[in-house]
Amino acid sequence: MRAYLRFELRRLLRDPRIAFFSIIGPVATYLIFSSWSGDDRLEGLAAPVAVMIGLACYGALAGVLMVGSAVSQERASGWLRQLRVTPLPAGRVVAVKALLCTATALPPVLAVGAAASFQHHVDLPAARWIAVLLLTWAGALPFALLGLAIGYGLSPQIAMSVNFLVFLALSVLGGLLAPADYFPDGLRGFAHLLPTYRYAELGWRSAAGEAPSLTGTALLVAWSAVFAVLAAVAYRRSTVRR
């Protein structure tokens, strides 16, 4: 399994699209738009810190979904069929993919955090930075499962379009691009039900020195269970078709 993980990690590092969509895009967006909120308090934090967390999670979501949905191309090319005839169990193949997906959540947090430190002199205690990193990594699991569900369930052409629409909808409605504090009451309440808002909430609360909320954690676990079922069903259907 470790050899397969190293192989997949090398493939991941050679893909320039990951860096563009999950790192360069969020950093550029932060540098351009992070001053618009002025001295507002968003999610209980100074605006530069709250926007930093939102855009870091936006980049993490982009990378996680992209890697997950890319299995549609592997399925179409016959790579998954080759893996199934190796001694490597199918469960470990999926586990490696999920681990790689969640790993892509870390670079955007580091990159956007560096941009925030440079532009707005954001300076969090080391313990809070570590908490933000760890919870951003762990909280990416439901989106890794969602990406795998898309990749295993759809053809490459359809998966690409669905992946983009899901990414855009979850990012906008979940308050990653524009903070949910600016939303109308009804839309704000809807945002609080989405996994993207609860994912960013992990970072917001960590940056404020607070523990994750019970409600937010419960919703993330529930969404993870839903996406896990979708991924398992999609994987089983892909093995039947192939």
Backbone hydrogen bonds, N-H to C=O, Kabsch-Sander energy under -0.5 kcal/mol:
donor,donor_aa,acceptor,acceptor_aa,energy
5,L,1,M,-2.5
6,R,2,R,-2.5
7,F,3,A,-2.2
8,E,4,Y,-2.6
9,L,5,L,-2.4
10,R,6,R,-2.1
11,R,7,F,-1.9
12,L,8,E,-2.2
13,L,9,L,-2.3
14,R,10,R,-1.2
15,D,12,L,-1.5
18,I,15,D,-0.9
19,A,15,D,-0.7
20,F,16,P,-1.9
21,F,17,R,-2.5
22,S,18,I,-2.4
23,I,19,A,-1.5
24,I,19,A,-2.6
25,G,20,F,-2.4
27,V,23,I,-2.2
28,A,24,I,-2.5
29,T,25,G,-2.4
30,Y,26,P,-2.4
31,L,27,V,-2.5
32,I,28,A,-1.8
33,F,29,T,-2.7
34,S,30,Y,-2.1
36,W,33,F,-1.6
38,G,35,S,-1.4
40,D,37,S,-2.0
42,L,40,D,-0.6
42,L,45,L,-2.5
45,L,42,L,-2.1
47,A,40,D,-1.6
49,V,46,A,-0.9
50,A,46,A,-2.3
51,V,47,A,-3.0
52,M,48,P,-1.6
53,I,49,V,-2.2
54,G,50,A,-2.3
55,L,51,V,-2.6
56,A,52,M,-2.2
57,C,53,I,-2.4
58,Y,54,G,-1.8
59,G,55,L,-2.4
60,A,56,A,-2.3
61,L,57,C,-2.7
62,A,58,Y,-2.0
63,G,59,G,-2.2
64,V,60,A,-2.7
65,L,61,L,-2.4
66,M,62,A,-1.9
67,V,63,G,-2.3
68,G,64,V,-2.2
69,S,65,L,-2.8
70,A,66,M,-1.1
71,V,68,G,-1.4
72,S,69,S,-1.8
73,Q,70,A,-1.0
74,E,70,A,-1.3
75,R,71,V,-2.5
76,A,72,S,-2.0
77,S,73,Q,-2.0
78,G,74,E,-0.7
78,G,75,R,-0.6
79,W,74,E,-1.6
80,L,74,E,-1.0
82,Q,78,G,-1.6
83,L,79,W,-2.0
84,R,80,L,-1.7
85,V,81,R,-0.7
85,V,82,Q,-0.8
86,T,83,L,-1.3
92,R,89,P,-0.5
93,V,89,P,-1.6
94,V,90,A,-2.3
95,A,91,G,-2.1
96,V,92,R,-2.6
97,K,93,V,-2.0
98,A,94,V,-2.5
99,L,95,A,-2.4
100,L,96,V,-2.5
101,C,97,K,-2.4
102,T,98,A,-2.3
103,A,99,L,-1.9
104,T,100,L,-1.2
104,T,101,C,-0.8
105,A,102,T,-1.7
106,L,103,A,-1.4
109,V,105,A,-0.9
110,L,106,L,-2.0
111,A,107,P,-2.8
112,V,108,P,-2.9
113,G,109,V,-2.0
114,A,110,L,-2.1
115,A,111,A,-2.0
116,A,112,V,-2.4
117,S,113,G,-2.1
118,F,114,A,-2.0
119,Q,115,A,-2.8
120,H,116,A,-2.1
121,H,117,S,-0.6
122,V,116,A,-1.5
128,R,125,P,-0.6
129,W,125,P,-2.0
130,I,126,A,-2.5
131,A,127,A,-2.0
132,V,128,R,-2.6
133,L,129,W,-2.5
134,L,130,I,-2.7
135,L,131,A,-2.5
136,T,132,V,-2.1
137,W,133,L,-2.0
138,A,134,L,-2.6
139,G,135,L,-2.7
140,A,137,W,-0.9
141,L,138,A,-1.4
143,F,140,A,-0.5
144,A,140,A,-1.9
145,L,141,L,-2.3
146,L,142,P,-1.9
147,G,143,F,-2.6
148,L,144,A,-2.2
149,A,145,L,-2.2
150,I,146,L,-2.2
151,G,147,G,-2.6
152,Y,148,L,-3.0
153,G,149,A,-1.6
154,L,150,I,-1.6
159,A,155,S,-3.4
160,M,156,P,-2.0
161,S,157,Q,-1.2
162,V,158,I,-2.8
163,N,159,A,-2.9
164,F,160,M,-1.9
165,L,161,S,-2.4
166,V,162,V,-2.8
167,F,163,N,-2.5
168,L,164,F,-2.8
169,A,165,L,-2.6
170,L,166,V,-2.6
171,S,167,F,-2.1
172,V,168,L,-2.6
173,L,169,A,-2.5
174,G,170,L,-1.3
175,G,172,V,-1.3
176,L,171,S,-2.3
177,L,171,S,-0.9
182,Y,179,P,-2.0
183,F,180,A,-1.6
188,R,184,P,-2.7
189,G,185,D,-2.3
190,F,186,G,-1.7
191,A,187,L,-2.4
192,H,188,R,-1.7
193,L,190,F,-1.4
194,L,190,F,-0.5
194,L,191,A,-1.4
198,R,194,L,-1.7
199,Y,195,P,-2.1
200,A,196,T,-2.5
201,E,197,Y,-2.3
202,L,198,R,-1.1
202,L,199,Y,-0.7
203,G,199,Y,-0.9
204,W,200,A,-2.7
205,R,201,E,-2.8
206,S,202,L,-1.8
207,A,203,G,-2.7
208,A,204,W,-1.4
209,G,206,S,-1.3
210,E,205,R,-3.5
217,T,213,S,-2.4
218,A,214,L,-2.4
219,L,215,T,-2.3
220,L,216,G,-2.2
221,V,217,T,-2.4
222,A,218,A,-2.3
223,W,219,L,-2.8
224,S,220,L,-2.4
225,A,221,V,-2.2
226,V,222,A,-2.2
227,F,223,W,-2.7
228,A,224,S,-2.3
229,V,225,A,-2.0
230,L,226,V,-2.1
231,A,227,F,-2.6
232,A,228,A,-2.5
233,V,229,V,-2.6
234,A,230,L,-2.5
235,Y,231,A,-2.5
236,R,232,A,-2.4
237,R,233,V,-2.3
238,S,234,A,-2.1
239,T,235,Y,-1.9
240,V,236,R,-1.6
241,R,237,R,-2.3
242,R,238,S,-1.9
